[in-house]
Amino acid sequence: MLKDLKESIEQAQRCNQHQYHVAAHIQPHGFLIGFDKESLHIDMVSENIASLLSQEPAEIFGRPLQIWVSGEALTTIQQFAKS
């Protein structure tokens, strides 16, 4: 699982020229969470997150990413955020 996460992050970094962050729509089977790379606090969520996680965007916005991600996955995200 950790290898899959690392590969996903590396793929996302290679595709950074695509402007997904300004897309008008998120596919209904997924959601988008963005975070500040220094504080690791959530600073962007897609509106459809409520239908998938049963929490409104305002309840998630500004909270630490550690609430949703832990263990090796969090460590990997922290390492990539520093690079």
PENORVEN-V629385 format. One line per field, one symbol per residue. phi: phi as a letter, one per 20 degrees, with the letter a starting at -180 (. if undefined). Layout:
phi->???
This chain:
phi->.fffffffffffffefffeffdffcdgfebbccdbffeelefcbbffffffddlcfgffegnefggfdcbmfffgfffffffe
